[in-house]
């Protein structure tokens, strides 16, 4: 009788899964939707371009999945569950709320994933590291039924050495993911006060790689233009000799031998500088050696030589790139996709928004309320696009402060560490519009101390505030006085004696494009009826921005936004990325004119030039 009931229950769940699969519908397909859906191993590119090894294996693809409202509790479980019955299939790394995942449920809280894999024979006698790009929010890992460990935090990568849990032949990986989606942990727009579809569970690449017991764990790269050198730290499991080789365009430029765990410098004679106009990248090879001098680990990396700081330009505080004021003109980039939610459907899609932003004449994006896979920052580095990186906010900072505020601080530090080596990232933004703001002044100061090589915007849009809490307001420190003005740009901040002026968000003018909108009530801050009218309105706004740059000390302007996002129709592109909503060559021309106006304000002096 018990077996009969179990069989009936399993058949019922399988029937529901089948009906769910039929009901799945791509509400707004992108040009890459079907490509991603038909790819056996989606997003199979090497996930970590600044610490790349030759051997690795991507675990993306079809996994067994148990989720839904009746799924077992997945918050820090001590034992795994069985996948013998009642299972669906999910396409990793797309979140279960997305169309591309094959699940497409509204909101998942308890999620169980299972994947079978085998190791290549040549990996025998190696340590095996299991990597996750990101899992939202709590992840517990099991290998062959044994608990490996757990991790908390939805916006940064983590890894485990799983060697002791592996066996010859087939291995079974189980991931228990729990995401309360209650806004108490860092969640950005992905929470109860956010605006868009929830995103839970695995949403970036899962992969494994073989290493020796002593191997490179992390690297830290800091360009120092004044000293004409690259400061390097290589961290390994145990102390080892390090060899570092810098090359450019196939030619070796420098070679240094040092030790792991300590800072050392590589001289870069006549450094070729990285900038949006010339995003030059040096190649870096790092290896560690055993006592006999044999190479026991080797990685490929890259770096850009650039300097970011504030400086006085004609009596006005402005952000300097390589000693020159570069007007930072960019887009608010939220990185949402109608088919993958937080996850771009393909590598080409991931590149697309960066390429479009560059082609439209901008030099900056503000990555708003989320992080991206490391390959996103690689393309920003390679194409030459400045990045302001937001910390995804929490929403209720005053609830159980010892837990949730600590979680915010821990994940913020992890995000800084993960993207520290990327030359495109030039500013950190710990808070936005007072959302979940707490200890803003102290956190801004901490950020400056922890990473003095970048700028910090402590509370972007401090003039705005959600209704549920008292405004923290302008912290008075950091590198920017930053307001958000919709539609703007008039009313933007002016610089003070220590900080540059930033218009962290403005614009938001919308255009309805029939058949290319998310199926909800759509809105924007203002509207225009045609592509031509919207283009003209945008040019008028940018002409005003240029006036603010020339005569009011404005140094940064970030237009909302790159693409439409669900109900918001104020993007330069439709949400499906199929329609450009303004005349591109006209947009590019006015954007470049604004940036050129900023450059015309530079005065040559030794104080601002790091190479003199």
N, C-alpha and C positions, 0 to 999 in steps of 0.2 A: 504493500500500500504506500509506504513512504517513497519507494523507488518510482512508483507510478505518478505520485504527486510531483516529485522532483522533475520527472520527464515532461509532465504537462507544463510545469512552470518554465522550464527551459525552452520548450517549443513556443510558449506564449511570448517570452521575451525575444526570441528569434523572430517571431512574426511581427512584433512591434518594431524591431530593428529594421526589418524589411520594409514595413510601411513608412518608417521614418526616412529610409533611404529614398523611397519613391517621392516623398514630400519635399525633399531637399531641392532648393531652387536658388540659382545664382541671381540675386535680386538686381545686381548691376555688374555684369561681367567686365573685366578689364581685358586688354589685348593679350594678357598672359594667363588668363584663368584656365582655359582648356589645356594649355601647355603644361601648367603646373599639375592639373588634375590627372593628366596622362603620364606624368613622369614617375618612373619607378622609385627613384631616389631624388626627391626635390632638394633644391638648395645644397647641392653636393660639392660646392667649392670649398677650398680649405678655409676654415672659419677664423683663423687667427694669423693674419698676414704679417704681423710684426714679431712673431715667434713661431716660425714655420719649420716643420720637420718633413723629411721626405716620405716617411711611412706613416700611414694613418688609415682609418676606416670610418666612413660615414654611416651612422645608424638611422638616418632619416628614412622615411618610407612608411609602409603599412605596419602598424602595431595592433595587437589585440587591446581592447578597451572596455572598461566597465565604468559607467558614470550614470548620471541622472539622479533624480531625487531619492531613489532607493539604494544608491551605491553605499557600500560600507564606509565607515569613518576613515578618512585618509589623513587625518592630522596626527603626525608622529606615531604611526602604528608600530607595534613591536614585532608583528609577524605579517607576512604577506598573505594574500588571498589566492584562491584557486581560480584559474581561468579555463577550467575544463568545460564549464557551461556558462550560459548567459553572457556572451561576449559580443561586442561590436568590433568593427575595425575603424581605426582612425589613421589619418595621414599626418604623420609627424614631419615638420614641427608646427603645423597649423593648429591654433587653439580650437577646442571643441565647439565654441560658439560660431566658428567661421564655416562658410560653405566649403572651402577647400579641405577642411578636416574630414568631411564625410559624416559628421555628426550634426552640426548646425542646431544645437539647442540654445535656448535663450541665455541661460546662466548655469554653469557647472560649479559646484562647491567641492564635492568629493570625486576625485578622478583617479582611476587605476589604469596603468599602461603596462603592457608586457611585450617584450621583443626577444626572439631567439637569435643567437649569433654564434659564429665560430671564428676562432682566431686563425690567421694564416700560419702555416707550419714554421715559416722563418721567424716568427715571433716567439718561439720557444726560448725559455731562459731569460726572457725580458720581463720587466715590470710593465703592467698595463694600466694606463691612466684613462679613466672615463670622464668625459667632459660634457657639460651642459652649458649652452649659450645663455639660456635663461628659462626659469620655471617659476610661474606665478601661483602661489606665493611660498608655501611650504612644500618641500620635496623630501621624501624618504626613499632611499635606494636599497633594493635587495638584489643580490646575485645568487642564483641557485637556491633560493629560499632563505638565505642568510642576510641579516641586516648589515649593510655596509656603513651607512651614516645618514645624516639629515642636514638640510640646508634651509635657511629662511631668507627671503628677499627676491623680488620678482624682476629686477632690472639689471642684474649683473651675472657674470658667469661664475661657475664653480666646478670643482673636479674632485675625484676620489681615486686613490690607488686601489684597484680591485684585484690585484694579483692573487692574494691569499684566498679569494673566494671562487676562483676559476677552476675549471676542470677540463680535461682533454675532450675534444669533440664539442657537442652543442652545449651552450650556456644559455641561461634564461635571466634576462634583466627585467625587473619589475620596478616601476616608479609609482609611488603613491603621492599624489599632489592634492593639496587642500588650499582653497582660496575662498575666504569668507566674503570677499567683495563688500566689506562694510566700511571701508574708508579709514580704518584705524591704523593700518600700516601704509607705507608709501604706495600710492596707487594712481596718482595723476588723474587723468580723465577716466580712468578705469575704476570707478567706484560709485557709490550712491549719489554723490553730488557731481559726478562727471556727466558728460552729455551724450555719450556714444554707447554702442554695443559693448557689453562686457567682454573681457578676454581673460581666460584662466588657463592654468596648467602649462604644459610645454609649449613654448612659442619661438624658440630658437634652436639651432642645430644641436643634435646629440652625436657624439663621436668618440672614438677611442684611438689611442696611439701607443706604440711600444717604446720604452726607454730603458736605459741601464739603471741600476739601483741609484747611482749618483748621476743626476741629470740636472739640466737648467730648469729651474722652477719659474723664474720671472726675470725680467730685465727692466732697467730704468734708464731712460735716455733724456739728457738735457742739453740742448744746444746753447753754447755760450759764445756769442759773437764777439764780445769785448776781448775775450781770451783766445779767440779763433780756435775753438776746440769743442769737442763733444764730450760731455761728462757721462760716464757709463757706470752702471752697477749691474753685475751679473750675480744672481742668487741661485745657488745649487743646494742639493740635499746635504752635502758635506763639502768641506774646503777642497778646492781644486785649482790648478793653473788654468788661466783663461787666455786664449788668443783671440784678438779682435782685429778684423781686416775691413777697412773702408775702401770702397771702390766706386767709381762712377763711369757709366757708359763702357763697362768692361775693363777699365784700367784701374789697377790697384794704386791707391793714393797714400795709405798709411797702414802700419801694422804695429800693434802693441801687445806685449805679453804682461799679464798681471795676475791677480788672484780673485777668486769669487768672494762675494760678501763685502767687498770694499770698493769705494769709488776710485775710478781712474779716468784719465783724460786722454783722448785721441786728438792730436793736432790736426786741424783742417786748414791748410794754407790756402789763402785767397778764396775763402768760402763763397760758393755760389748760393745766393740767398733764395729761400722759399717765400713765395708770395702768390696771391691769386693770379697776377699777370704772368708769373714764371714759377710754377709749382715744381721746382727742381728737388728731386729726392736722391739721396746717396744710398747705395747698397751697403749693408753691414752684415758680416758673417762672424758669428761668435761660436767658439768651441771651448770645451773643457777637456782636460787631459788627466790620465791617471799618473801614478808615480813613475811609470816607464816612459811617459811622454806620448802614450797612445791616446788618440781622440776617443772619448767615451760618450760625447754628445756634441751635436753641431746643429745650429739653427741659422736660418736666414732671416734678416730683418731689413729695415730701412729707417731713414730719418730725414728730416728737413731742417736746414739751418735758418732759424728765424728768431726774432726778438720781439716781445710784446711788452709794452709798458705805457704809462702815462707820461706826457711831457708838455711843456709850455710852448705853444705855437702862437706867436704874435700876442702874447699876454693871456691866452686862453688855454685851459687844460683840455687836452685832447688825447685820445688813444693813438699810440704810435706803433707802426709795424716796421721793424728794421730802421728805426730812427725817423721815419716819415709819417706824417698824418695821412692815413688812408680813410676816407669817408666810408664807413661801414653801412652799406645799403643792402638790405636783405629781405627774406621772407620768413614769416612764421611757418614752421614746417612741423606738422603734427604726426606725420608718418602713419596714417590710417589707410586701410585698403578695404574696398567693399567685399572682396573675396577672401582675404586673409586676416582682416581686422588689424592687429598690430604687426603682422608678418607679411612682408612683400611676397607676392606669389613666386617670383623667380629672381635670379641675380640681375637679369636685364631690367626688371621692374625696379629693383633696388637702386640701380644706377640711373634709372630714367629721370627721377625727380631732381637729382643732382645735375645731370646734363641739361635738363630744361632750365633750371635756375641759372646756370652759367650762360646758356644761350640767350636767356632773357636779359643779360647784362648786370646781374647782381653779383656781389662778391661775398655774401654772407647768408647763412641760414641760422635761425634760432630753433634748435631742436626742442620742441615744446612738450613738456610733461611726459616724456618717455625717453628711453635710450634706444639705440639701434644695435644690430649685430656689428661686430668689429669690421666686417667688410664694408659697411656703410662709410665708416670713418676712413678706411683705406681709399675708397673712391673720392672722398672729399680731399684727402691728402694728395692724391694723384692728379685730380682735375683742378685743384686750387680753389677751394671754397672755404672761407672762414666759418667756424662753427661756434655758436654760443650754446652751451649744454645746460639745460634745465635739470634740476633734481625733481623727479616726480613727487608731488606733494602728498602728505597725509592730510586728512580732513578734520580730525578731532584730536588736536595736540594736547588737550587738557584732560583727556581720559586716560587713566593709568599711565601717568607721565613716565614712570620708571621703565615701562615696557615700550610704549609706542615712540616716545621721543628718542630712546636709545636705538630702536630699530631704524629710525630715520637717520640718525648720525652714523650708524654702522654702515648702512647701505650707501649713504652719500660718500663716505670715505672709500668704499669699495668701487664705486663708479669712477671717482677721481683716479684711483689707482689703475683701473682697467684701461682708461683712455688717456693716461698721462703722456704716453709716448707719441701721440698723434699731433703732428704740427698744425693741423687744421683747427684743432680745438684751442681757442684763444681766450675763452671766458667761461666761468662757472656762474650759474644762476641758482642759488639755493632755494629762493622763494619767489612766488609770483602772485601779485595782487593780494597779498596777505592770506592766501589760501593756506590754512593750517600753520600759520606763521607762529614761531616761538623763538625766543633767544636770538632774534635776527642779527642784532649787532654782534653778539659773541660768535655766532656761527660764521658771519661774514669775516670777522677778524681771524677766526681759526682757519678759514679757507685760504686767506692771504698768507698765513704763516705756513700752512701745510704745502701750498703750491704757489710760491712767490713768483713763479715764471709766467703766471697768467693773470688776467684781470678778473674781478669779481663784481657782480651786480647783485647786491644783497637782497633786494626786494623789488623786482621789476614791476612797474606799475603800482607803486605804493599808494597812488591816489585812488585806486579802486579797492573794494573790499566786499566780501560776501556778507550777507545779512546776519549770519548766525554767530559772528564773533566780532569783538571790538578790533578796529584796525590797528595794526602795529605801526604802520606808516613808514616814513623815511627813516632808516636806521642812522643816517648821517655819516656812515663810513663806507668802506669799499671804494670802488673806482668810478661809479656812475650815479648821477642824479637821473632817475628814470621814471617817466610818466607814460601812461597809456591814454591816447586820445582817439576816440571814435566819433566821427570819421577823421577829424584832424586835418592837417598836422598842427595847425595853430593852437597855441596853448601848451606846446611841448616844454620840457624842462630847459632851463638855462644852466650853464656850468657854474660851479662855485670855485673857491680857491684851491680845492684839493681833488675835485671830481669833474669828470667830463659829463656832458649832457647827452642823454639817450632818449629816443622816442621808441620804447621797447615794443609797442604795438600801435598801429594806427590803420586807417583805411577801412577794410571790411566791406567794400561796396560790392553788391551782388548782381548777378544776372541769372535769370531762369533759362535753362536750356532743356527744352522738352525731350523726354526719352533718355536723359542723361543725369537724372536726379534720383536720390535715394527716396523710396516710397513712404515719405512722411511729410508733414507740413514743413515747408522750407522757409528759411528766413535769412536775413543779413542786416547789417547796420544801416544800409541805404541801398538803393537800387538804381540801375539804368536799364533801358529797354532793349538795347542792341549792343552788339560787339563794338561798333563804331562809337557809340555814346559812352560806353564804359571805358574805352581806350582814351577818349578825349578827357573824361573825368579824371582818369589816372594821371595823364600828362599834366593836368592842372594841379593835382595834388603834389606831384613831384616838382613842379615849378615852385610851389610854395616851400617844399622841403629845401630846395636849393637856396631860397632866400634865408631860411633859418640857418643853413650851414654857413653862408657867407656873413650874415649880419647878427645872428643871435647865438652863435657858438655851438650849434647842434653838431654832434659827431657820429651819431648812430640813428638810423631809421629803419624799422622793421615792419613791412607791410603784411597785413593779414589777408590772404594766406596763400600757400603754394597751390593747394587743391581744395575743392569743396570737401567737406567732411560731414557725411550723413545729412542732418537737417540744414547745415550751413552751406549757403551757395555763394560765398564770397571768395572763392579761389580764382587763381589765374587759369586753372585747369578744372574741368569737371571731375567729379569724384572717380569716375572710371578712367580718367586720363586720356580720353578720346577726343575731347574738344578743347581747343585753346580759346579762351573767352575774351582775349584782347588781341590786337594786331601786334604780333611779336616784334617785328622790326622797329615799330614805333616805340614800343615799351623799352626795347634794348637801347635805342638812341637816347631817350630821356634819362634812363638809368645811368648810362655811361656819362652823360652830361653832368649829372649830379656828382658822381664820383670824381670826375675831372675838376669840377668846381672846388671840391675839397682839396685835391692835390695842388691846385693853384695857390693855396694859402700857406704852403710850406715855406719856411725860411731855412736856409742851410746854416747850421751851426754845429759845433762840436758837441755841445751839451746833449743834443738829441741823436747824434749819429753814433751807434755802438761800435762802429768800425774805425773810429778816429779817436 
